[in-house]
């Protein structure tokens, strides 16, 4: 009687053990990194911690490739829970956005529109507490904004109206409503952790049918998730969860996918860039309408109550934010950095518009309707390389698209975002160099992936 060889099972066990060990080290290092308060005091040192975390993440993701697909899903999920939990070990370290979320939720709970009053408005003074509006010696912190007298606030831009769309505002109200008194920043951080793990579950469900579940690790284990989705509790995570679900639904149920995509855009406007991907391969107007009409209807339905309730514009500080970040005047900031290396500043915006239009039309015409996330990744990644945003949490959407599609080279764009936000504070020019390296990685990845297809076509023509 013969027995099957034990080599494959032993190799699988070793690969699983090696991956688990790397995940354990990554998790431990993320705890130290999240606890390090270096954004203001030591951005260069914090950048090195980030770099080591990304290197370990890359090693763990590479090791996972040797783990059998049937075992990978459980490992991805368990690792995702552990990695997300590391974001809970400290208060927000590199962003104060979640304090605005908490304030907007508190304001809405009184029946007041969050679009009507900036946090500094004396009309809302009765809602202030010592957590969001400390006074006295605490006002010397670099992350605090002075108001009047000896009172300051943790909320950034306290003299302007909120910029967040209505579904985001409803999320802030929900978290405020269900949170116990005195929980402070933890409520939004726990919400971020739940959303991050929920995104992993949706990714695994989609990839079980239409991909490789191992690529879900690109989201679940990515260092950007515990830092931005959990510790800084960015509402982008909710938009990412809805976007992933929307693209998964679009394959079979265009109307449902379109509605979810509209809901995602109502959380944070960025998911609107996914529309060309959702329309991949569409040839008939009615198929396009099946996606676009529900998306627009959901977005309008969510805005309408706030329009009726508010006395000020529901767009809030959106226009001012775009100007502040340099999207309207390319010469004022590091936006459009790669284009400005080779073109005059005045050409940047027209070139971006033309480039995005060309990529979007290409995806709509040539994209795979069974894999709309592939086209969505191309459009989203291209927009990041053209705009070179300075905030690292924007790339959470791109990381999730990489997890769906599997083209890991696009993760360099997320690294560039973190470099622009952290490292550039200590190293001038780091953001441009990082985005240039990311663009080069994408180009190399495209060349390597295209080479077998080009050889196959050449062989077919030779015959």
C-alpha positions in Angstrom: 0.0 0.0 0.0 1.4 3.4 -1.0 1.0 6.7 0.8 0.7 10.1 -0.8 3.8 12.3 -0.4 3.9 14.6 2.6 5.9 17.3 0.8 2.9 19.5 -0.2 1.1 19.5 3.2 4.4 20.1 5.0 5.2 23.0 2.7 1.8 24.5 3.2 2.1 24.3 6.9 5.5 26.0 6.8 4.2 28.7 4.6 1.2 29.3 6.9 3.5 29.4 9.9 5.9 31.8 8.3 3.1 34.1 7.3 1.6 34.0 10.8 5.0 34.8 12.3 5.4 37.8 10.0 1.9 38.9 10.8 2.7 38.7 14.5 5.8 40.9 14.1 3.9 43.3 11.9 1.2 43.6 14.6 3.7 44.2 17.4 5.5 46.8 15.3 2.2 48.6 14.4 1.4 48.9 18.1 4.7 50.7 18.7 4.2 52.8 15.6 0.7 53.9 16.5 1.8 54.8 20.0 4.7 56.9 18.8 3.6 60.6 18.9 6.0 61.8 16.2 3.9 63.7 13.7 4.9 67.1 15.1 8.0 66.3 17.1 9.8 63.7 14.9 8.2 63.2 11.4 11.5 61.7 10.0 11.6 59.1 12.8 8.0 58.3 12.4 8.6 57.8 8.7 11.1 55.1 9.4 8.7 53.3 11.6 6.1 53.5 8.8 8.7 52.2 6.3 9.5 49.1 8.4 5.8 48.4 8.8 5.3 48.5 5.1 8.3 46.3 4.5 6.9 43.7 6.9 3.5 44.0 5.3 5.1 43.3 1.9 6.9 40.3 3.3 3.7 38.9 4.9 1.7 39.4 1.7 4.5 37.6 -0.3 4.6 34.7 2.1 0.8 34.4 1.9 1.1 33.5 -1.8 2.6 30.1 -0.8 -0.4 29.4 1.5 -3.1 27.3 -0.1 -6.1 29.4 -1.1 -8.5 27.2 0.9 -6.6 28.2 4.1 -5.9 31.8 3.2 -9.3 33.3 3.9 -9.2 32.5 7.6 -5.6 33.7 7.9 -6.4 36.9 6.1 -9.4 37.6 8.3 -7.6 36.8 11.6 -4.7 38.9 10.6 -7.0 41.7 9.5 -8.7 41.7 12.9 -5.3 41.8 14.7 -3.9 44.6 12.4 -7.0 46.7 12.7 -7.0 46.4 16.5 -3.6 48.0 16.7 -5.2 51.3 15.7 -7.0 51.4 19.1 -4.0 51.6 21.3 -3.6 55.4 21.3 -5.7 58.5 20.6 -5.6 59.9 17.1 -1.9 60.6 16.3 -1.6 62.2 12.9 -5.0 63.7 12.1 -7.6 65.7 14.0 -10.5 65.1 11.6 -12.3 62.7 13.9 -12.8 65.6 16.4 -14.8 67.4 13.7 -16.8 64.2 13.2 -17.6 64.0 17.0 -18.6 67.7 17.0 -20.9 67.4 13.9 -22.6 64.4 15.5 -23.1 66.3 18.8 -24.6 69.3 16.9 -27.0 67.2 14.9 -28.2 65.5 18.1 -29.7 68.9 19.1 -31.6 69.2 15.8 -29.2 71.7 14.3 -27.8 71.4 10.8 -24.0 70.8 10.9 -23.8 73.1 7.8 -25.2 76.2 9.5 -22.5 77.0 12.2 -18.7 76.5 12.4 -17.5 75.1 15.6 -16.2 78.5 16.7 -19.6 80.1 16.5 -20.7 81.4 20.0 -24.2 80.2 19.3 -23.0 76.6 19.9 -21.0 77.5 23.0 -23.4 75.5 25.3 -22.3 72.3 23.5 -18.6 72.7 24.2 -16.9 70.4 26.7 -13.4 70.2 28.1 -12.4 67.4 25.7 -13.0 69.2 22.3 -12.6 72.7 23.8 -9.8 72.5 26.5 -8.7 75.7 28.2 -5.7 76.8 30.3 -2.3 75.1 30.0 -3.6 72.5 27.5 -3.9 75.2 24.8 -0.2 75.1 24.2 -0.3 71.8 22.2 0.6 72.0 18.5 -2.6 70.2 17.5 -4.9 72.8 19.2 -6.4 75.9 17.6 -6.9 79.0 19.8 -10.3 80.6 19.9 -11.1 83.4 22.3 -9.5 84.1 25.6 -7.8 81.1 27.0 -10.1 78.6 25.2 -8.9 76.5 22.3 -10.2 73.5 20.3 -9.0 70.2 19.0 -11.1 70.7 15.9 -9.2 71.8 12.8 -10.4 74.8 10.8 -12.9 75.7 13.6 -14.0 78.9 11.9 -15.3 77.3 8.7 -18.4 75.2 8.1 -18.2 71.4 7.7 -17.2 69.9 4.4 -18.6 66.4 4.8 -21.5 65.1 2.6 -24.8 64.0 4.2 -24.2 60.2 4.6 -21.0 61.0 6.4 -22.9 63.3 8.7 -25.5 60.6 9.4 -22.7 58.3 10.4 -21.4 60.9 12.8 -24.9 61.2 14.3 -25.2 57.5 14.6 -21.9 57.1 16.4 -22.8 59.9 18.8 -26.2 58.5 19.5 -25.0 54.9 20.3 -21.9 56.0 22.3 -21.8 56.1 26.1 -20.9 59.4 27.7 -17.3 60.1 28.1 -16.1 57.6 25.5 -14.4 60.5 23.5 -12.3 59.4 20.6 -12.8 55.7 21.2 -16.3 55.5 19.7 -15.2 56.6 16.2 -12.0 54.5 16.4 -14.1 51.4 17.2 -16.4 52.3 14.4 -13.4 52.5 12.1 -12.2 49.1 13.2 -15.6 47.5 12.6 -15.8 49.1 9.1 -12.2 48.0 8.3 -12.9 44.4 9.2 -16.3 44.6 7.5 -14.5 45.6 4.3 -12.2 42.6 4.6 -15.3 40.3 4.9 -16.8 41.9 1.8 -13.6 41.5 -0.1 -13.3 37.9 0.8 -16.8 37.2 -0.3 -16.3 38.8 -3.7 -12.9 37.2 -4.3 -14.1 33.8 -3.4 -16.1 33.8 -6.6 -14.2 36.2 -8.8 -10.5 36.2 -7.8 -8.0 35.0 -5.3 -8.9 35.5 -1.6 -5.3 36.0 -0.8 -5.3 39.4 -2.4 -7.7 40.6 0.3 -4.6 40.8 2.5 -3.6 43.9 0.5 -6.4 45.7 2.4 -6.6 43.7 5.6 -2.9 43.8 6.5 -2.0 47.2 5.0 -0.4 49.6 7.5 -2.6 52.4 6.2 -5.7 50.7 7.6 -4.9 50.7 11.3 -3.3 54.2 11.0 -6.0 56.0 8.9 -9.1 53.9 9.2 -8.9 53.1 12.9 -6.5 55.3 14.8 -7.4 58.5 12.9 -10.9 57.1 12.3 -11.4 58.6 8.9 -14.9 58.4 7.5 -13.3 57.4 4.2 -13.4 53.8 5.6 -17.2 53.8 5.4 -17.0 55.1 1.8 -14.5 52.3 1.0 -16.8 49.6 2.4 -19.8 50.8 0.4 -17.6 51.2 -2.7 -16.3 47.7 -2.6 -19.8 46.3 -2.1 -21.1 48.5 -4.9 -18.5 47.2 -7.4 -19.2 43.7 -6.3 -23.0 44.1 -6.9 -22.6 45.9 -10.2 -21.5 42.7 -11.9 -25.0 41.2 -11.6 -27.3 44.0 -10.2 -26.5 47.3 -11.8 -29.3 49.2 -10.0 -28.3 48.0 -6.6 -24.6 48.6 -7.3 -25.4 52.1 -8.6 -27.4 52.9 -5.5 -24.6 51.8 -3.2 -22.1 53.8 -5.2 -24.3 56.9 -4.7 -24.4 56.2 -1.0 -20.6 55.9 -1.0 -20.3 59.3 -2.7 -22.6 60.7 -0.1 -20.2 59.7 2.6 -17.1 61.2 0.9 -17.2 62.6 -2.7 -14.1 60.7 -3.8 -16.0 57.4 -4.7 -17.5 59.3 -7.6 -14.3 58.5 -9.4 -15.4 54.9 -9.5 -18.2 55.6 -12.0 -16.2 54.8 -15.1 -15.2 51.5 -13.6 -18.8 50.7 -12.7 -19.6 51.3 -16.4 -16.9 49.1 -17.7 -17.8 47.5 -21.1 -21.2 49.3 -21.2 -22.5 49.6 -24.7 -26.2 50.5 -24.3 -27.6 53.7 -22.8 -30.1 51.8 -20.7 -27.3 49.8 -19.0 -25.5 53.0 -18.2 -28.7 54.6 -16.9 -29.3 51.5 -14.7 -26.2 52.5 -12.8 -26.2 56.3 -13.0 -29.8 57.0 -12.2 -29.9 55.1 -8.9 -26.6 56.6 -7.9 -27.8 60.2 -8.6 -31.2 59.4 -6.9 -29.6 58.2 -3.7 -27.2 61.2 -3.6 -30.0 63.7 -4.1 -32.3 61.9 -1.6 -29.6 62.2 1.1 -28.8 65.8 0.4 -32.5 66.9 0.2 -33.3 66.8 4.0 -30.2 68.8 4.8 -31.0 71.3 2.1 -34.4 71.8 3.7 -33.0 72.0 7.2 -30.0 74.2 6.6 -29.9 78.0 6.2 -26.3 77.8 4.8 -25.0 75.9 1.8 -24.7 72.2 2.3 -21.4 72.2 0.3 -19.9 73.9 3.4 -16.2 74.6 3.0 -15.7 72.5 -0.1 -14.7 75.3 -2.4 -12.4 76.8 0.2 -10.9 73.5 0.9 -10.1 72.9 -2.8 -8.5 76.3 -3.0 -6.6 75.8 0.3 -5.1 72.5 -1.0 -3.9 74.1 -4.2 -6.3 72.3 -6.7 -7.3 75.6 -8.2 -3.9 77.2 -8.2 -1.2 74.6 -9.0 1.7 76.9 -8.1 0.6 77.3 -4.5 1.1 73.7 -3.2 2.5 70.3 -4.2 -0.6 69.3 -6.2 0.0 68.1 -9.8 3.7 67.6 -8.8 4.5 65.1 -11.5 3.0 67.1 -14.3 4.7 70.2 -13.1 8.1 68.5 -13.5 7.6 68.6 -17.3 4.9 71.1 -18.0 4.2 74.8 -17.1 2.0 75.2 -14.0 -0.8 76.7 -16.0 -1.1 73.5 -18.1 -1.7 71.2 -15.1 -5.4 71.5 -14.7 -6.3 71.2 -18.4 -4.0 68.2 -18.8 -5.6 66.5 -15.7 -9.0 67.0 -17.2 -8.0 65.7 -20.6 -6.1 62.7 -19.1 -8.9 61.7 -16.8 -11.4 62.0 -19.6 -9.3 59.8 -21.8 -8.7 57.1 -19.2 -12.4 57.1 -18.2 -13.5 56.7 -21.8 -11.0 53.9 -22.3 -12.3 52.0 -19.3 -15.9 52.5 -20.3 -15.2 51.2 -23.8 -12.6 48.5 -23.2 -13.1 47.6 -19.5 -14.2 44.1 -18.3 -17.8 44.2 -17.1 -17.1 41.1 -15.0 -14.3 42.9 -13.2 -15.4 46.6 -12.9 -12.8 47.1 -10.1 -10.0 46.7 -12.6 -11.2 49.8 -14.5 -11.9 51.6 -11.3 -8.4 51.0 -10.1 -6.9 52.4 -13.3 -9.1 55.5 -13.1 -8.5 56.0 -9.4 -4.8 55.4 -9.5 -4.4 57.6 -12.5 -6.2 60.4 -10.7 -3.9 60.1 -7.7 -0.7 60.2 -9.9 -2.0 63.3 -11.7 -3.3 65.2 -8.7 -0.6 63.9 -6.1 -2.8 64.5 -3.1 -1.1 65.4 0.2 -3.4 63.4 2.6 -2.6 59.8 3.1 -6.1 58.6 4.0 -7.4 59.3 0.5 -5.5 56.2 -0.6 -7.7 53.9 1.5 -10.0 53.6 -1.5 -7.1 52.7 -3.8 -5.8 50.1 -1.3 -9.2 48.3 -1.4 -9.3 48.4 -5.2 -5.8 46.8 -5.2 -7.1 44.1 -2.9 -10.0 43.4 -5.4 -7.9 43.5 -8.5 -4.5 42.1 -7.3 -2.2 44.5 -9.1 -0.1 45.2 -6.0 2.2 47.7 -7.8 -0.4 50.3 -7.3 0.2 50.2 -3.5 3.2 52.4 -4.2 0.7 55.3 -4.6 -0.5 54.7 -1.0 3.1 54.8 0.2 3.5 58.1 -1.7 0.5 59.5 0.0 1.9 58.7 3.4 5.3 60.1 2.3 3.6 63.3 1.2 1.8 63.6 4.5 4.5 62.6 7.0 8.0 62.5 5.5 7.6 65.7 3.5 7.3 67.6 6.8 11.0 66.8 7.4 12.4 66.1 3.9 11.5 68.7 1.2 10.7 67.2 -2.1 10.0 63.8 -0.7 6.4 63.8 -1.9 7.3 64.4 -5.5 10.0 61.7 -5.4 7.6 59.2 -3.8 4.9 59.8 -6.4 7.5 59.6 -9.2 8.7 56.2 -7.8 5.1 55.1 -7.6 4.5 56.0 -11.2 7.6 54.1 -12.2 6.4 51.0 -10.2 3.1 51.1 -12.0 4.8 51.4 -15.4 7.1 48.5 -14.6 4.2 46.4 -13.4 2.3 47.1 -16.6 5.3 46.2 -18.7 5.8 42.9 -16.9 2.2 41.9 -17.0 1.9 42.8 -20.7 5.0 41.0 -21.8 3.5 37.5 -21.9 0.5 38.8 -23.8 2.7 40.5 -26.4 4.8 37.4 -26.8 1.6 35.3 -27.3 0.3 37.8 -29.9 3.7 37.8 -31.8 3.6 34.0 -31.8 0.1 33.9 -33.2 1.0 36.4 -36.0 4.1 34.3 -36.9 1.9 31.3 -37.4 
